[in-house]
Amino acid sequence: MPKTVGPICQSCGMPIQDPKDFGTTASGAKNLSYCRFCFQNGDFTEPDLTLEQMIEKCTGIAATKRNMTEDKAKEIVSDYMPKLKRWFRK
């Protein structure tokens, strides 16, 4: 994915540009690692989602937002996504 200015969600890769788009902790404070679509009230919104499912979910969004083919988007997302905090495995 192209470089963005500011934080990105460490689950889906979405740039978090508006303060209301940050996820929240159990106490309601901002969680600076995740967006509101992925993380609310201290938990993932889809805790059983697999990396492969997230790649599929984000491929269409990336293709539309970046004006590219689904195949190219999947290639980029498949390379990028495993490097995010939620999915990274040493």
N, C-alpha and C positions, 0 to 999 in steps of 0.2 A: 504494500500500500504506500502511496506517496506520503511524504512527511507532512505532519500537520502542526500547527502552532497550538500549544496548550495540551492539556491532558487528553488521553484517550481511554475509553473503557477497556479494562484489562480482561474482559470477557468477550465482547463482540467487536471491539476495535473502533467503535463510534467516537468521533471527536466530541469532547464535552466542552462546548463553548458558552453555554448559558448555565449559570449557577443552579437553576431549577432542574437541570438535566442530570445532576449527580444523584447517585443512589443514596440510601439512608441507612444509618446504623439502627440497632434496636432502640436506642434512645431518641432517634429522630434526627441526629446530627448528620451532616454530609459525610458520605463515604467517598473519599477522593480517588479510589481505584476503579469504581464501577459506575455505570450509568443507571438511571432510574428504570430503564426497561429490563435490566439484568439483575438488579439488586435493590430490594426494598425491606425496610425494617430489620436489617441485619441478616437477611437471607437471600439467596439467589431466587429469582422469581420462577425459574425452572431448574430446580436442584438436580433432577435426573437427566438433564440434557447432556448428550455426549458431544465430544469435539466434532465428530462427523456430522451430527445434526446441526450444530451451530454453523459449521461451514456451509451446509446446504441452505440454512436460513439466511445467512449473510450474503451468499453469492448473488441472489437476485437483486438485493438492495445495492450491492456494490456495482453490479452491471448497470443498473438504472442511474445511480448517482454519478458514476464515473463515465457514463456513456461508452460502454464497451460490451463485447459479446459475453454471454454467460460462460463460455469456455474459458475465455481470458480471465474473467472475474474469478472463476473457481480456481484457476491456477494461482492467481495472486493471493486469494483468501486462504487457500490450502497451505501456502508457504508461510504466510503471515500469522495466522491464527494460533498455531502451536507455540509461538513465541510469547504469547500473552500470559500474564500471571495465572489466570484461572486454568490454563491448559498446559503450561510448561512443565515438562518432566525431564529431570536430569538424566 
